[in-house]
């Protein structure tokens, strides 16, 4: 497979998952700001932008208080902002266009229609409906990938991108748990935002507690949105793409980075993780970012010079 095709497939998976994860995080926290009058809206909005990797929209000049509308404009409908839902959906569509000879027609039509229907503004009373629409369109795209793509290299790159992004977005969602301290979203709310509430009840059969809910979203090996599940799937995709392992062990840097952060989560007690949850979730985000860069250097070299070996290129 050409490296440019593989790169487009990898980023289709990441952008589709990013739009879904961003919609889930914003839905939880913007609704919380609306319902809880005791939260300092400006502080909560700035913290949320920081967790999502966005800088202050007014870095120069006088300080201006941020509102729900500002966050919605930046992270939802701003087509120029790299962390926004609109940017993710448009980028997924553009990558599908570049890999049109490989991407299933149904997936191309789904991404093309979703990008073209992306609104330029969202009314205050339609915010929840908008986030639900984003989640449904992302689920449709993922469903097409799972049902209409052979389990070949194309599927592995799509799934690799999705898995790395899902681990990152779940870590960001868990990091937002402590943004507003006592007024933060409950564990029940976080589980529902991940679509994990009913799966949690079937597993633990009780009201969500901090330890059990965090353990479920961090370490559960059967729930597809847990961090360990996502990291395990990313590692498996990397092994399938290049299964050879040298005598010295794992030779792939991305596998090594993902395996290291997975071991740190699995072998640390959940109570220790909860004591400084934002720091541990930041470590997950750093690991996924470094793994993504390692994958880019290995499979999608942009300025790779030809290397001559004997008479072969």
Secondary structure, DSSP 8 states (H G I E B T S, - for coil): --HHHHHHHHHHHHHHHHHHHHHHHHHHHHHHHHH-TTS-HHHHHHHHHHHTT---TT-SSS-----HHHHHIIIII-TT-TTSHHHHHHHHHHHHHHTTTTS-HHHHHHHHHHHHT--S---GGGHHHHHHHHHHHHHHHHHHHHHHS-TTHHHHHHHHHHHHHHHHHHHHHHHGGGTTGGGS--HHHHHHHTT-HHHHHHHH-S---HHHHHHHHHH-SSSTTSHHHHHHHHHHHHHHHS---BTTB---HHHHHHHHHHHHHHSS-HHHHHHTHHHHHHHHHHHHHHHHHHHHHHH--SS-----BTTB-
